[in-house]
Structure formats: structure tokens, C-alpha cells
Amino acid sequence: MRHDRLSDIPLLELMVVQTLSDNDAVLSANLEFYHAFTTRDASAMESIWAREAPVVCVHPGWTPLAGRTAVLKSWRDILANPESPHVMCHDDRAIIYGDMAVVLCEEEIETSHLVATNIFVREDGTWRMVHHQASPIVIRG
């Protein structure tokens, strides 16, 4: 159905369009995170993380890191290491909760498979990461 004015569009239809665009934007932000990781781009990695909201990160086998300074230092160290692995993200899906979104995905690192939870919040209209946690997949459900 074609609508000539915004006021002619039913509210439910507007909500579906907004959710789809949020879903696409969150998944795009998630892919930007993995692109920064794979290309070892510390500047891009820094731009992905939230500036105002508190951030946390749990790398596989590490204790939790809290705060933007600690989290970004960990990423700079990982990305500066020429031995750091290349990561592929797949089976990603987003769950939107207003201005917060959770992305669940799998990471493929060489011969290992991990499950990851990436949480984003909307800051100034942009989806930014506030949480990343990855751990090995031991049993598939």
C-alpha cells in the first residue's frame, strides 16, 4: 500500500520499519567490530566502543575488563600482535530492546569455534558496543 503522507502510515507499520532498520544498523555495527578485529585496525576498534556508557569485555580465558581505558588497551595489545588470529563472524542475530541491542553470533578462529555476545547501546544515534564476551563452544545444543 502506498502512503502519501507520514501521518497516513499506521503506527505498527512505522514500528516494523524502525525495528528492521535498527536490526540492520546493529548487525552492521557488529560486522564493523569484526572487520576492525580481522584487519587489526585499532582506530576503527576504538570508534566502535561506547564513549559515554560503561563498557566491559571478557576475552576467552581472561578475567573481565571494565572501563573504556582497560578495554581499549586490551584491544590495542591484541591488534598489535602479529600472531593474533583472524576471526570470522557468522550466524549473527540481533535482539533489539529500545536503545540497547544484543547480538549473538559464532566466531571462527582458525580451528576453534566460539560463541559471542556483543551488546550495543545507541549513543547520539549510533550503535556502539558496551560489552563483548566470547567463549569456546564445547557442546552444540
Backbone torsions as a table, in degrees:
resi	resn	phi	psi	omega
1	MET	NA	133.7	179.8
2	ARG	-93.0	135.5	177.6
3	HIS	-117.1	133.2	-178.5
4	ASP	-87.9	-23.9	179.8
5	ARG	-132.6	149.9	178.2
6	LEU	-57.2	-36.1	-178.7
7	SER	-67.5	-16.6	178.5
8	ASP	-82.2	-12.7	-176.5
9	ILE	-84.1	125.9	178.8
10	PRO	-59.9	146.5	-177.8
11	LEU	-56.5	-43.2	-179.3
12	LEU	-60.0	-41.3	178.7
13	GLU	-63.2	-41.8	176.8
14	LEU	-61.9	-40.6	-179.6
15	MET	-65.2	-39.3	179.1
16	VAL	-65.2	-44.8	178.5
17	VAL	-61.1	-43.8	179.7
18	GLN	-62.5	-44.5	-178.9
19	THR	-63.7	-42.6	179.1
20	LEU	-62.9	-42.7	-179.4
21	SER	-69.4	-36.5	174.8
22	ASP	-63.7	-43.7	179.3
23	ASN	-58.5	-47.2	179.0
24	ASP	-63.3	-41.3	-179.0
25	ALA	-66.0	-39.7	179.0
26	VAL	-67.2	-45.2	178.9
27	LEU	-64.1	-33.5	175.7
28	SER	-65.6	-44.4	177.5
29	ALA	-61.6	-38.2	178.3
30	ASN	-63.5	-43.1	178.6
31	LEU	-66.5	-33.9	175.7
32	GLU	-62.2	-38.7	176.5
33	PHE	-59.2	-48.7	-178.8
34	TYR	-70.0	-31.6	175.5
35	HIS	-65.1	-44.4	177.7
36	ALA	-61.1	-40.1	179.1
37	PHE	-63.2	-51.9	-175.8
38	THR	-66.1	-36.7	-178.6
39	THR	-89.8	0.1	179.3
40	ARG	57.0	44.4	-177.8
41	ASP	-99.1	94.2	-176.7
42	ALA	-63.4	-36.0	179.3
43	SER	-64.8	-44.7	177.9
44	ALA	-65.1	-40.0	178.6
45	MET	-61.0	-42.6	179.9
46	GLU	-62.3	-38.0	-177.0
47	SER	-71.4	-20.4	-178.0
48	ILE	-76.3	-33.0	-174.9
49	TRP	-79.3	146.4	-179.3
50	ALA	-59.5	148.3	178.9
51	ARG	-101.3	-31.3	-175.9
52	GLU	-103.6	-43.6	-178.6
53	ALA	-74.4	147.9	176.4
54	PRO	-63.9	142.9	-179.2
55	VAL	-121.5	150.6	176.7
56	VAL	-141.2	154.2	-179.6
57	CYS	-148.8	136.9	175.0
58	VAL	-126.7	100.2	175.1
59	HIS	-74.0	152.1	179.8
60	PRO	-55.9	124.6	177.7
61	GLY	82.9	-1.2	-179.2
62	TRP	-101.1	161.1	168.2
63	THR	-78.4	159.3	-178.8
64	PRO	-62.6	141.9	174.5
65	LEU	-109.4	133.7	-180.0
66	ALA	-125.5	139.9	178.8
67	GLY	98.5	142.2	-177.0
68	ARG	-57.5	-41.6	-177.9
69	THR	-61.6	-49.7	-178.4
70	ALA	-66.2	-42.3	-178.7
71	VAL	-64.9	-46.9	-178.7
72	LEU	-68.4	-33.5	175.6
73	LYS	-62.6	-42.2	179.2
74	SER	-60.7	-41.4	-179.9
75	TRP	-69.6	-38.9	176.9
76	ARG	-61.2	-41.5	178.9
77	ASP	-64.7	-44.3	179.5
78	ILE	-63.7	-46.9	-175.8
79	LEU	-70.7	-26.4	178.9
80	ALA	-78.0	-16.0	-178.8
81	ASN	-79.9	116.3	-179.1
82	PRO	-64.6	-16.1	179.0
83	GLU	-89.7	-2.5	-179.0
84	SER	-63.4	141.2	-173.6
85	PRO	-75.2	159.2	170.6
86	HIS	-86.7	141.6	-174.3
87	VAL	-121.5	136.4	172.5
88	MET	-116.5	134.8	178.2
89	CYS	-103.7	135.4	174.3
90	HIS	-149.7	170.3	-177.8
91	ASP	54.4	38.4	-179.3
92	ASP	-81.4	139.7	176.1
93	ARG	-144.6	143.1	-176.2
94	ALA	-111.1	144.5	174.0
95	ILE	-123.9	119.4	-174.9
96	ILE	-98.9	132.4	175.2
97	TYR	-126.4	74.3	-178.8
98	GLY	67.1	-114.8	-179.9
99	ASP	-95.4	17.6	174.7
100	MET	-130.2	145.6	179.5
101	ALA	-141.6	144.7	176.7
102	VAL	-114.3	130.3	174.4
103	VAL	-114.1	125.6	173.9
104	LEU	-106.6	134.5	-179.4
105	CYS	-156.6	172.5	173.2
106	GLU	-110.2	143.8	175.1
107	GLU	-112.0	134.2	175.7
108	GLU	-111.6	117.2	-179.1
109	ILE	-124.8	106.8	-176.4
110	GLU	50.3	-112.0	-178.7
111	THR	-101.0	6.1	-178.8
112	SER	-102.4	151.3	174.6
113	HIS	-124.1	129.7	179.2
114	LEU	-123.1	157.1	171.2
115	VAL	-105.9	139.7	-178.0
116	ALA	-128.9	145.3	170.5
117	THR	-118.0	121.9	177.7
118	ASN	-121.1	125.9	-178.8
119	ILE	-113.4	134.6	-178.1
120	PHE	-122.7	150.2	170.3
121	VAL	-126.9	155.4	178.7
122	ARG	-89.1	118.0	175.5
123	GLU	-119.2	120.4	-179.8
124	ASP	50.2	40.4	176.0
125	GLY	82.8	1.1	-178.6
126	THR	-118.0	137.4	176.8
127	TRP	-77.6	121.3	-179.2
128	ARG	-125.1	144.5	-177.3
129	MET	-74.7	137.6	174.5
130	VAL	-121.6	-12.9	-177.8
131	HIS	-153.8	135.0	170.9
132	HIS	-136.9	130.9	174.3
133	GLN	-143.3	131.7	177.3
134	ALA	-131.9	142.4	177.4
135	SER	-148.3	154.1	-177.1
136	PRO	-62.0	145.5	172.8
137	ILE	-88.1	118.1	-179.0
138	VAL	-101.2	-41.7	-178.9
139	ILE	-131.7	130.5	175.1
140	ARG	-89.6	130.9	-178.2
141	GLY	-83.0	NA	NA
